[in-house]
Amino acid sequence: MVKIRLKRVGAKKKPYYRVVVADSRSPRDGKFIEEIGTYAPLLKENRFSVDAEKVKDWMSKGAQPTDTVKRLLKKNDILS
């Protein structure tokens, strides 16, 4: 199954994530299909940015967002 999930790339105690489309069997920071956005939880503004068209395209192909990504998408009015 294909998942839309977060990939951690930040330093220790400074989290920074990339929103990626990946096979559910691959490790968290491992191989991915496509990078579609970023999430920086420590920033005050522009914490979450994602290509909405790519998200909708991948979801139409059957990709499932993880709980965290789904919450972020709903909070930013990308998912209803």
Stockholm file with secondary structure:
# STOCKHOLM 1.0

chainA/1-80         MVKIRLKRVGAKKKPYYRVVVADSRSPRDGKFIEEIGTYAPLLKENRFSVDAEKVKDWMSKGAQPTDTVKRLLKKNDILS
#=GR chainA/1-80 SS CEEEEEEECCBTTBCCEEEEEEETTSCTTSCCSEEEEEECTTCSSCCEEECHHHHHHHHHTTCEECHHHHHHHHHTTSCC
#=GC SS_cons        CEEEEEEECCBTTBCCEEEEEEETTSCTTSCCSEEEEEECTTCSSCCEEECHHHHHHHHHTTCEECHHHHHHHHHTTSCC
//
